[in-house]
Amino acid sequence: MIQDWTKNILLFFALFLGSFSAASGQAAKGDNVIRLGFPKVGYPPYLMPQGADQPGIMTAILARLAGKQGYSVQIEYMPDNRALALQLVGNLEASAQAQEWVSGPERFLWTVPIITVADHIIIRKDNPIAISRVEDLHGKSLAAMIGYSYPSFDTGFANGIIIRRNTQNFSSLLKMVMLERTDGAILDRNVALWLFRTKTELQLDQFDVSAKGFDPVGFRFRFALRDDLVPFVEAFDRHFAAFQASGEFDDLLTQYR
């Protein structure tokens, strides 16, 4: 799943040109604060929306491991394009992305992958589909997010072999499946499990999540390419390896599934 930035290219350049002044009033470089930028709607369970009771998987990990280096984390709510523009000029420390979703990933510092994000197919249990390859979905309809590109499915969508039914939020994807308005929905497994856990109208026992995940990527932290952040990222990777080995990472994931 890749969000399509091409429709927002003019907005990107406007934000880029204004980014030098956009960070005024925010934490200054060198004050042991890591500012994490993402939209108010978040990307639950990885990044939680503004006002949520839980921090989200990625935010919780960054806060815990930054603390080991004497840093605190400050969330800055902003569109993804704005975060990108600010990071390009060094005025925002961190965001969460996959390298595969970014043009010119060498312009940033990256942590090791934190968790795998992939496009799974969510179907009704009473309408089973054996899914191991894209061809298994030919002739089917799939609910998808407006503005997102799905590399494994885009050709099928374009030529009509797979019917795309767009919607604007993740919970609507599953509701369309539940109401039999589509054969399946494209959604990351952890996002689906979070929705089953938090949306009472969505019952896990009514759905199946495909074992096959298409186009898997490593979701990780993207840092501004600044000299002062190089040792932070290197230490973060070491702390994350220890965090995984201790079992704390798995314990954290269970809170969001």
Secondary structure by P-SEA (a helix, b strand, c coil): cccccccaaaaaaaaaaaccccccccccccccbbbbbbccccccccccccccccccaaaaaaaaaaaaacbbbbbbbccaaaaaaaaaaccccbbbbbccccccccccccccccbbbbbbbbbbcccccccccccccccbbbbbcccccccccaaaaaaccbbbbbbccaaaaaaaaaacccccccccaaaaaaaaacccccccccbbbbccccbbbbbbbbbcccccaaaaaaaaaaaaaaaaaaaaaaaaaaacc
